[in-house]
């Protein structure tokens, strides 16, 4: 069955456009009914980022959950991985994060976690989609069985302590000057506090949310402000989180960007030396650079690739016993510690490797030379355009030109009406030509439509 609501990372769209109070209420009802298992009093935890629309969606979902008899524990603004952790810690039956991650404030979304703290699989999402299509009125709780709602205090302290415990007890960040950009998002309190408690001198930006400025010219999608601040403060490192703090980018002491591929390489090499890798390899997506794959091969490590989305990376990790994986975009998953991408935990693991090497970030986080890679987006309906003969021909021709020395990846965005065209290879001119040819074919068909 075609999915009407769920994309690669929950439900996401224009607040008060696609995601209305009515939809949020019914998602609460449907998700609550889908997780009604046993006779105990069921509970759900709900967190959110700092978007203005979070209030609307939060209270609509409270109405939905309580109307089917589920108690609600409200966490307030807090990172997505904290919701996953607290779902398990508080013995909840379900976790909800209200966020559109790296999108601007106009959008919002609903991410769901099972009682084990993991994102829902496709089958459970399909069950919820089916319930959304039904009339749920006959399944509402009786008057005496409706749920209650309660706001939970001290969740920030719980999450900070959890994140700190992922490091060796003796490790300190004393002497490090760190700039952290919280994107005016969910981590604006917890990230600077955690780094300070570990001994770092912290310079925080993106920590003044007003409901509208989340991800605006800041955070992991716009790291220039972080680069500038690192150079201004002569910091050792810069850490940029996104709106819900489940991913990060790093800036070295020179202001240079470090993406998820380089971070995975750093941790993989360090963990291999320490014997901490549960499998001899790393799990990443089809978007990770070919240079990472070649570098890992020199270490005797494999690179398993999945579809784009940290949930698919994690699913592969769980099924095959890996404990390290992630995405080039900065979603890093440390399965020994967390059940989802966690920007703060990832930052701490990178900081631990930097402390261990006792060298500048620009040296530690430059493990391999990336293969030239170009990514361009074309707006349009992927289901229609990717079936056109001229588009198919352009893709086949591009793959033939790149041969075994490169890759061409075409995929629909899971969160926007875009087709992402990525190519990489040793010849940068050829890579650019291949991408441009495919984009031209897509654009031509899009204009014709």
C-alpha positions as CSV (number, residue, x, y, z in Angstrom):
1,X,0.0,0.0,0.0
2,X,1.3,3.4,-0.9
3,X,2.3,5.5,2.1
4,X,0.3,8.7,2.4
5,X,1.8,10.1,5.5
6,X,5.1,8.4,6.5
7,X,8.3,9.3,4.7
8,X,11.9,8.3,5.4
9,X,11.8,9.9,8.9
10,X,8.3,9.9,10.2
11,X,5.6,12.3,9.1
12,X,6.8,15.7,7.9
13,X,5.3,18.7,6.1
14,X,4.0,22.2,6.3
15,X,2.7,23.0,9.7
16,X,-1.0,23.9,9.6
17,X,-0.9,22.9,5.9
18,X,-0.1,19.2,5.7
19,X,0.3,18.7,9.5
20,X,-2.9,20.1,10.9
21,X,-4.3,19.8,14.5
22,X,-6.8,17.2,13.1
23,X,-4.0,15.1,11.7
24,X,-1.9,15.3,14.8
25,X,-4.8,14.3,17.0
26,X,-5.6,11.3,14.8
27,X,-1.9,10.2,14.7
28,X,-2.0,10.2,18.5
29,X,-5.1,8.1,18.4
30,X,-3.8,5.7,15.7
31,X,-0.3,5.3,17.2
32,X,-1.8,4.8,20.7
33,X,-4.2,2.1,19.5
34,X,-1.4,0.4,17.5
35,X,0.7,0.1,20.7
36,X,-2.1,-1.0,23.0
37,X,-0.7,-4.3,24.2
38,X,-1.8,-5.8,27.5
39,X,-4.0,-4.5,30.3
40,X,-1.5,-2.2,32.0
41,X,-1.9,1.6,31.9
42,X,-0.2,2.7,28.7
43,X,2.1,5.7,28.6
44,X,3.7,7.8,25.9
45,X,6.5,10.5,26.2
46,X,6.3,13.5,23.9
47,X,9.3,15.8,23.2
48,X,9.6,18.6,20.7
49,X,12.0,21.1,19.2
50,X,11.6,24.9,19.3
51,X,9.2,25.6,16.4
52,X,6.2,27.8,17.0
53,X,3.9,25.0,15.7
54,X,5.2,22.6,18.3
55,X,2.6,23.9,20.8
56,X,-0.2,23.2,18.4
57,X,0.9,19.7,17.5
58,X,1.9,18.8,21.0
59,X,-1.5,19.6,22.5
60,X,-3.4,18.0,19.6
61,X,-1.4,14.8,20.1
62,X,-2.1,14.9,23.9
63,X,-5.8,15.0,23.0
64,X,-5.4,12.1,20.7
65,X,-3.5,9.9,23.1
66,X,-5.6,10.6,26.1
67,X,-8.8,10.0,24.1
68,X,-7.8,6.4,23.6
69,X,-6.8,6.0,27.2
70,X,-3.0,6.6,27.2
71,X,-1.2,8.7,29.8
72,X,1.1,11.4,28.4
73,X,4.4,12.6,29.8
74,X,5.5,15.9,28.3
75,X,9.2,16.5,28.0
76,X,9.3,20.0,26.4
77,X,12.1,21.0,24.1
78,X,14.6,18.3,24.0
79,X,16.7,16.4,21.4
80,X,15.3,13.5,19.4
81,X,17.8,11.0,20.9
82,X,16.8,12.1,24.4
83,X,13.2,11.1,23.5
84,X,14.4,7.7,22.4
85,X,16.5,7.3,25.5
86,X,13.7,8.4,27.9
87,X,11.1,6.2,26.2
88,X,13.1,3.2,27.4
89,X,14.2,4.8,30.7
90,X,10.7,5.8,31.7
91,X,9.2,2.4,30.6
92,X,6.9,4.1,28.1
93,X,5.0,2.2,25.4
94,X,5.7,4.8,22.8
95,X,7.9,7.9,22.2
96,X,7.0,10.9,20.1
97,X,9.3,13.7,18.8
98,X,7.7,16.7,17.2
99,X,10.3,18.1,14.8
100,X,11.1,18.6,11.2
101,X,14.8,18.2,11.9
102,X,16.9,20.4,9.6
103,X,13.9,22.0,7.9
104,X,13.0,25.7,8.4
105,X,10.3,26.7,11.0
106,X,7.4,26.5,8.6
107,X,7.6,22.7,8.5
108,X,7.1,20.3,11.3
109,X,7.0,16.6,11.8
110,X,6.1,13.6,14.0
111,X,8.7,10.9,14.7
112,X,7.7,7.8,16.6
113,X,9.7,5.4,18.7
114,X,8.7,2.0,20.0
115,X,9.1,1.0,23.7
116,X,12.7,-0.2,22.9
117,X,13.7,3.3,21.8
118,X,14.0,2.4,18.1
119,X,12.2,4.1,15.3
120,X,9.3,2.2,13.9
121,X,9.7,-0.2,11.1
122,X,7.8,-0.1,7.8
123,X,5.2,-2.7,9.0
124,X,4.2,-0.8,12.1
125,X,4.0,2.5,10.2
126,X,1.8,0.7,7.7
127,X,-0.5,-0.4,10.5
128,X,-0.7,3.2,11.8
129,X,-1.4,4.4,8.2
130,X,-4.3,1.9,8.0
131,X,-5.7,3.2,11.3
132,X,-5.5,6.8,10.1
133,X,-7.9,5.8,7.2
134,X,-10.5,4.4,9.7
135,X,-13.2,6.0,11.8
136,X,-11.7,5.6,15.2
137,X,-14.7,7.0,17.2
138,X,-15.9,3.5,18.2
139,X,-12.5,2.8,19.7
140,X,-12.3,5.8,22.0
141,X,-11.8,5.2,25.7
142,X,-14.8,5.3,28.1
143,X,-15.0,8.4,30.3
144,X,-13.4,6.8,33.3
145,X,-10.6,5.3,31.1
146,X,-9.3,8.4,29.4
147,X,-5.6,9.2,29.9
148,X,-3.9,12.0,31.9
149,X,-1.1,14.4,30.9
150,X,1.8,15.4,33.1
151,X,4.9,17.6,32.4
152,X,8.1,15.9,33.5
153,X,10.9,17.9,35.1
154,X,14.6,17.2,35.2
155,X,14.7,15.5,31.7
156,X,17.6,17.7,30.6
157,X,19.7,16.5,33.5
158,X,18.9,12.9,32.8
159,X,19.9,13.2,29.2
160,X,23.1,15.1,30.0
161,X,24.1,12.4,32.4
162,X,23.3,9.7,29.9
163,X,25.5,11.4,27.2
164,X,28.4,11.9,29.6
165,X,28.3,8.2,30.6
166,X,29.2,7.2,27.0
167,X,32.7,8.4,27.7
168,X,35.4,6.9,29.9
169,X,35.1,8.2,33.5
170,X,38.6,9.6,33.5
171,X,38.2,11.5,30.2
172,X,38.1,15.3,30.6
173,X,37.7,18.1,28.1
174,X,39.8,20.4,30.3
175,X,41.8,22.9,28.2
176,X,39.6,22.6,25.1
177,X,38.0,25.6,23.6
178,X,34.7,24.5,21.9
179,X,32.2,26.5,19.9
180,X,28.8,24.8,19.7
181,X,26.0,25.9,17.4
182,X,22.7,24.5,18.6
183,X,20.7,25.9,15.6
184,X,18.2,27.6,17.9
185,X,16.8,24.1,18.3
186,X,16.2,21.3,20.7
187,X,19.7,21.1,22.2
188,X,20.1,24.8,23.0
189,X,20.2,24.0,26.7
190,X,21.7,20.5,27.0
191,X,24.6,20.6,24.6
192,X,26.5,23.6,26.0
193,X,25.8,22.4,29.6
194,X,27.1,18.9,28.9
195,X,30.4,20.2,27.3
196,X,30.9,22.6,30.2
197,X,30.3,19.9,32.8
198,X,33.1,17.8,31.0
199,X,35.5,20.7,31.5
200,X,35.5,22.5,28.2
201,X,35.5,26.3,27.7
202,X,32.3,26.6,25.8
203,X,31.2,29.4,23.4
204,X,27.6,28.7,22.5
205,X,25.7,30.2,19.5
206,X,22.3,29.4,18.1
207,X,20.9,29.2,21.7
208,X,18.2,31.9,21.5
209,X,15.1,30.2,19.9
210,X,12.1,32.4,19.2
211,X,9.9,29.9,17.4
212,X,10.9,31.1,14.0
213,X,14.7,31.0,13.8
214,X,15.4,27.3,14.1
215,X,18.0,26.3,11.5
216,X,18.0,29.8,10.0
217,X,21.5,30.6,8.9
218,X,22.9,28.4,11.6
219,X,23.4,24.8,12.7
220,X,24.6,21.8,10.6
221,X,22.8,23.0,7.4
222,X,24.5,26.5,7.5
223,X,27.9,26.0,9.2
224,X,29.4,29.3,8.0
225,X,28.5,31.1,11.2
226,X,30.2,28.3,13.2
227,X,33.3,28.5,11.1
228,X,33.5,32.2,11.6
229,X,33.0,31.9,15.3
230,X,35.7,29.2,15.6
231,X,38.3,31.4,13.9
232,X,37.2,34.5,15.9
233,X,37.5,32.7,19.3
234,X,40.6,30.7,18.2
235,X,38.7,27.6,19.3
236,X,40.0,24.0,19.0
237,X,36.8,22.7,17.4
238,X,33.3,23.7,16.4
239,X,30.3,21.5,16.7
240,X,27.1,22.2,14.7
241,X,23.9,20.4,15.5
242,X,20.6,20.5,13.6
243,X,17.2,21.5,14.8
244,X,16.5,18.2,16.7
245,X,20.1,17.4,17.5
246,X,20.2,14.0,16.0
247,X,23.0,14.9,13.7
248,X,26.1,17.1,13.6
249,X,28.9,18.5,11.5
250,X,32.3,19.5,12.9
251,X,34.5,22.5,12.1
252,X,38.3,22.2,12.7
253,X,40.4,24.8,14.2
254,X,40.9,26.5,10.8
255,X,37.2,26.7,10.1
256,X,37.2,23.7,7.7
257,X,34.2,21.4,7.6
258,X,34.3,17.8,8.6
259,X,31.4,15.7,7.5
260,X,30.0,12.4,8.7
261,X,32.2,10.3,6.4
262,X,35.4,11.6,7.9
263,X,33.9,11.3,11.4
264,X,33.1,7.6,10.8
265,X,36.6,7.1,9.5
266,X,38.1,8.6,12.7
267,X,36.0,6.5,15.1
268,X,36.4,3.3,13.0
269,X,40.2,3.5,13.0
270,X,40.2,4.3,16.8
271,X,37.8,1.6,17.7
272,X,39.6,-1.0,15.6
273,X,42.8,-0.3,17.5
274,X,41.0,-0.6,20.8
275,X,39.1,-3.8,19.7
276,X,35.7,-2.1,20.1
277,X,34.2,-2.8,16.7
278,X,31.7,-5.6,17.1
279,X,32.1,-6.4,13.3
280,X,35.0,-5.6,11.0
281,X,33.3,-2.8,9.3
282,X,31.0,0.2,9.2
283,X,27.4,0.7,7.9
284,X,26.7,3.8,5.8
285,X,24.3,4.8,3.0
286,X,24.6,4.9,-0.7
287,X,25.5,8.6,-0.4
288,X,28.8,8.1,1.5
289,X,31.9,8.9,-0.4
290,X,33.8,6.3,-2.3
291,X,36.9,7.6,-0.5
292,X,35.6,6.3,2.8
293,X,35.1,2.9,1.3
294,X,38.6,2.8,-0.1
295,X,40.1,4.0,3.2
296,X,38.3,1.4,5.3
297,X,39.5,-1.2,2.9
298,X,43.1,-0.3,3.7
299,X,42.3,-1.0,7.3
300,X,40.7,-4.4,6.5
301,X,37.3,-3.0,7.2
302,X,34.2,-3.3,5.1
303,X,31.6,-0.6,4.2
304,X,28.0,-1.9,4.0
305,X,25.7,0.5,2.2
306,X,21.9,1.0,2.8
307,X,19.2,3.2,1.6
308,X,19.3,6.9,2.8
309,X,17.9,7.4,6.2
310,X,19.4,6.6,9.6
311,X,16.6,4.2,10.4
312,X,17.8,1.9,7.5
313,X,21.4,2.2,8.7
314,X,20.4,1.2,12.2
315,X,18.2,-1.7,10.9
316,X,21.2,-3.1,9.0
317,X,23.4,-2.7,12.1
318,X,20.9,-4.5,14.3
319,X,20.4,-7.4,11.8
320,X,24.1,-7.9,11.2
321,X,25.7,-7.1,14.5
322,X,27.5,-3.8,13.7
323,X,28.0,-1.1,16.4
324,X,29.2,1.8,14.2
325,X,27.3,3.4,11.4
326,X,26.0,6.6,10.0
327,X,25.4,9.0,7.2
328,X,27.5,11.5,5.4
329,X,25.1,14.2,6.5
330,X,26.2,13.7,10.1
331,X,23.7,11.1,11.5
332,X,26.1,8.9,13.4
333,X,24.9,5.8,15.3
334,X,26.8,4.2,18.2
335,X,24.8,1.1,18.9
336,X,26.6,0.4,22.1
337,X,25.1,3.7,23.5
338,X,22.0,4.8,21.6
339,X,19.1,3.6,19.5
340,X,19.2,6.4,17.0
341,X,21.4,9.1,15.7
342,X,22.6,11.4,18.5
343,X,24.5,14.6,17.7
344,X,25.7,15.2,21.2
345,X,26.9,11.6,21.8
346,X,28.6,11.6,18.4
347,X,30.4,14.9,19.2
348,X,31.6,13.4,22.5
349,X,33.0,10.3,20.7
350,X,34.9,12.5,18.2
351,X,36.2,14.6,21.1
352,X,37.4,11.5,22.8
353,X,39.4,10.5,19.7
354,X,40.8,14.0,19.4
355,X,42.0,13.9,23.0
356,X,43.5,10.4,22.5
357,X,45.5,11.6,19.5
358,X,46.4,14.9,21.1
359,X,46.7,16.5,17.7
360,X,44.7,19.3,16.0
361,X,41.2,18.5,14.6
362,X,42.4,19.3,11.1
363,X,44.8,16.4,11.3
364,X,42.8,13.9,13.3
365,X,39.7,14.4,11.1
366,X,41.4,14.1,7.8
367,X,41.7,10.4,7.4
368,X,41.2,10.1,3.7
369,X,41.0,12.2,0.5
370,X,37.4,12.3,-0.7
371,X,36.6,11.3,-4.2
372,X,35.1,14.2,-6.2
373,X,31.4,14.1,-5.5
374,X,28.6,16.3,-6.9
375,X,25.0,16.4,-5.6
376,X,22.3,18.4,-7.3
377,X,18.5,18.5,-6.7
378,X,15.8,18.7,-9.3
379,X,12.2,19.6,-8.2
380,X,9.6,17.2,-9.6
381,X,7.6,14.0,-9.2
382,X,10.1,11.2,-9.0
383,X,7.6,8.5,-9.6
384,X,6.7,10.1,-13.0
385,X,10.0,11.6,-14.1
386,X,12.3,8.6,-13.4
387,X,10.2,6.4,-15.7
388,X,10.6,8.6,-18.7
389,X,12.7,7.1,-21.5
390,X,15.0,10.1,-21.9
391,X,15.7,10.1,-18.2
392,X,16.4,6.3,-18.1
393,X,18.8,6.7,-21.0
394,X,20.7,9.6,-19.4
395,X,21.1,7.5,-16.2
396,X,22.3,4.4,-18.1
397,X,24.7,6.5,-20.1
398,X,26.0,8.2,-17.0
399,X,26.6,4.8,-15.3
400,X,28.5,3.6,-18.4
401,X,30.7,6.6,-18.5
402,X,31.7,6.4,-14.8
403,X,32.3,2.7,-15.1
404,X,34.0,1.0,-12.1
405,X,35.8,4.1,-11.0
406,X,32.7,6.0,-9.9
407,X,29.1,5.8,-8.8
408,X,25.8,7.4,-9.9
409,X,23.0,7.5,-7.4
410,X,19.5,8.8,-8.2
411,X,17.0,8.9,-5.4
412,X,13.8,10.7,-4.5
413,X,13.9,12.8,-1.3
414,X,12.0,11.3,1.5
415,X,11.0,14.7,2.9
416,X,10.6,17.1,-0.1
417,X,9.4,16.9,-3.7
418,X,12.9,16.6,-5.0
419,X,15.0,14.2,-7.0
420,X,18.6,14.0,-5.7
421,X,21.2,13.3,-8.4
422,X,24.7,12.3,-7.0
423,X,27.7,11.2,-8.9
424,X,31.3,10.6,-7.8
425,X,34.5,9.4,-9.4
426,X,38.2,10.1,-9.9
427,X,37.6,12.5,-12.8
428,X,35.8,15.6,-11.5
429,X,35.0,16.9,-15.0
430,X,33.3,13.7,-16.0
431,X,31.4,13.6,-12.7
432,X,30.0,17.0,-13.3
433,X,29.0,16.2,-16.9
434,X,27.2,13.1,-15.8
435,X,25.2,14.9,-13.1
436,X,24.4,17.8,-15.5
437,X,23.2,15.4,-18.2
438,X,20.8,13.6,-15.8
439,X,19.5,16.9,-14.3
440,X,19.0,18.3,-17.8
441,X,16.9,15.2,-18.8
442,X,14.9,15.5,-15.6
443,X,14.3,19.2,-16.1
444,X,13.3,18.7,-19.7
445,X,10.7,16.2,-18.8
446,X,9.5,18.3,-15.9
447,X,8.9,21.3,-18.1
448,X,7.1,19.1,-20.6
449,X,4.8,17.8,-17.9
